[in-house]
Amino acid sequence: MDRTVILTVVGSDRPGLTRAIADAVYAAGGNWLESHLSRLGGKYVGSVLVELPEERLDELEKAACEIDAFGIKVDIIGSAKTDERTGQSLTIEIVGQDRPGIVREVTTVLAGLEINIEDFATAIEGSAWSGAPLFKGKMKLLVPENLSTDIVCEALEGISGEIMVDFATAAN
């Protein structure tokens, strides 16, 4: 029987780390399904969803230990067996003046509306006009069926007059 697991990785960034992870997955007879890998704070960080035969999980764990020798920490975590999420998928982009607490404010609003964040990418960029730092975020959300996008937009824009919400990429 096949099993899906998540490999989490953190370590010093250098060429060949993704290949080392791919080698470990392949050596254990695994199939690389999905991943999020990036350079963050000067480190290599990410996660990989892998499907492999249950009886070969030990092989993956052994191969992951060998990756650790390359200066990267790898953990293997079992994935959820079922996906019971319901709702409408919505992708939004937000932009606003950067300040401490902006992620907390945005996530507080979303949690208060019972919205699940499925993917969240953020960055700080200089404003083209003033050079002041701008917070940019792109989120894939799972919104309850009975909640309109207008309510979501109003709630997020209600944080401050500086936050703009774009639903232009909402079709998923």
C-alpha positions as a printed Julia matrix, in Angstrom:
172×3 Matrix{Float64}:
   0.0    0.0     0.0
   1.29   3.47   -0.84
   1.68   6.16    1.76
   2.16   9.91    1.45
   4.62  11.76    3.65
   5.95  15.28    3.88
   9.66  15.96    3.97
  10.53  19.26    5.64
  13.98  20.65    4.91
  16.05  23.48    6.4
  19.74  24.16    5.98
  22.57  26.14    4.5
  21.86  26.94    0.88
  24.18  25.68   -1.82
  23.94  24.0    -5.21
  22.85  20.36   -5.21
  20.5   20.26   -2.22
  17.33  19.82   -4.27
  19.08  17.1    -6.25
  20.07  15.35   -3.0
  16.44  15.36   -1.87
  15.27  14.11   -5.28
  17.91  11.35   -5.14
  16.65  10.25   -1.71
  13.03  10.16   -2.87
  13.94   8.22   -6.01
  16.17   5.76   -4.15
  13.26   4.86   -1.87
  10.93   4.29   -4.82
   9.05   7.49   -4.06
   7.16   9.8    -6.33
   7.71  13.55   -5.84
   4.14  14.96   -5.88
   4.35  18.57   -4.79
   6.87  20.94   -3.24
   7.58  24.42   -1.93
  11.32  25.1    -1.84
  12.98  28.48   -1.52
  15.81  30.56   -0.16
  14.62  32.36    2.94
  16.85  34.35    5.25
  19.89  32.96    3.48
  18.79  29.38    4.2
  17.32  26.64    2.04
  13.82  25.86    3.36
  10.86  23.91    2.12
   8.6   20.94    2.04
   8.05  18.07   -0.36
   5.0   15.79   -0.58
   6.1   12.26   -1.49
   4.16   9.09   -2.24
   5.96   5.8    -1.74
   5.29   2.17   -0.86
   4.68   1.82    2.89
   7.37  -0.87    3.17
  10.01   1.52    1.76
   9.51   4.3     4.32
  12.6    3.08    6.22
  14.65   3.51    3.03
  13.48   7.11    2.72
  14.33   7.77    6.37
  17.84   6.33    5.84
  18.35   8.38    2.68
  17.11  11.5     4.52
  19.75  10.92    7.22
  22.39  10.91    4.49
  21.11  14.28    3.28
  21.57  15.55    6.86
  25.28  14.92    6.37
  25.23  17.6     3.64
  24.33  20.26    6.22
  20.57  20.18    5.86
  18.0   18.97    8.38
  15.29  16.75    6.95
  12.23  15.55    8.87
   9.59  13.12    7.6
   6.0   13.62    8.71
   2.95  11.55    7.74
   0.43  13.49    5.67
  -3.27  13.71    6.46
  -5.23  10.68    5.3
  -8.33  12.57    4.18
  -9.11  16.06    3.01
 -12.36  17.19    4.58
 -12.11  20.83    3.56
 -15.11  22.47    2.0
 -15.71  25.93    0.63
 -14.85  28.08   -2.34
 -11.26  28.59   -3.44
 -10.2   32.21   -3.72
  -6.85  33.77   -4.58
  -6.2   37.33   -3.45
  -3.31  39.75   -3.43
  -2.88  42.41   -0.78
  -0.57  45.42   -0.79
  -0.02  47.94    1.96
   2.53  50.07    3.78
   4.74  47.69    5.71
   4.62  47.87    9.5
   5.01  45.47   12.4
   1.88  43.38   12.93
   0.45  43.49    9.41
   0.51  39.68    9.01
  -1.1   39.29   12.44
  -3.84  41.76   11.5
  -4.58  40.1     8.16
  -4.61  36.58    9.59
  -6.8   37.69   12.51
  -9.4   39.03   10.07
  -9.33  35.82    8.01
  -9.57  33.57   11.06
 -12.5   35.63   12.35
 -14.32  34.91    9.09
 -13.53  31.16    9.35
 -11.32  31.38    6.24
  -8.54  28.82    5.86
  -5.23  29.96    4.37
  -4.01  27.24    2.0
  -0.99  29.07    0.63
   0.57  32.37    1.72
   3.57  34.07    0.12
   4.81  37.47    1.28
   7.56  39.91    0.41
   8.69  43.4     1.29
   9.47  45.67   -1.68
  10.36  49.31   -2.05
   7.6   51.56   -3.3
   8.18  52.79   -6.84
   7.2   56.33   -5.79
   8.64  56.84   -2.33
  11.0   53.92   -1.78
   9.13  53.21    1.47
   8.7   49.49    2.22
   5.53  47.92    0.84
   4.11  44.67    2.17
   2.88  42.36   -0.6
   1.06  39.12    0.02
  -0.57  36.55   -2.2
  -2.93  34.06   -0.61
  -4.89  31.07   -1.73
  -7.87  30.84    0.59
 -10.67  28.4     1.28
 -13.72  30.56    2.01
 -16.95  29.26    3.57
 -19.65  28.83    0.91
 -21.96  31.38    2.55
 -19.34  34.17    2.67
 -19.2   36.69   -0.19
 -15.97  38.08   -1.58
 -17.3   41.58   -0.84
 -17.33  40.79    2.87
 -13.8   39.41    2.69
 -12.58  42.51    0.83
 -14.3   44.94    3.22
 -12.92  43.14    6.26
  -9.34  43.21    4.94
  -9.53  46.79    3.72
 -11.03  47.7     7.11
  -7.66  47.0     8.74
  -6.43  50.35    7.45
  -6.91  52.67    4.52
  -3.45  51.65    3.3
  -4.33  48.04    2.42
  -5.55  47.26   -1.08
  -7.09  43.89   -1.92
  -7.14  42.49   -5.46
  -9.43  39.63   -6.43
  -8.46  39.76  -10.1
  -6.83  36.32   -9.83
  -9.76  34.81   -7.96
 -10.71  32.23  -10.59
  -9.39  28.85   -9.43
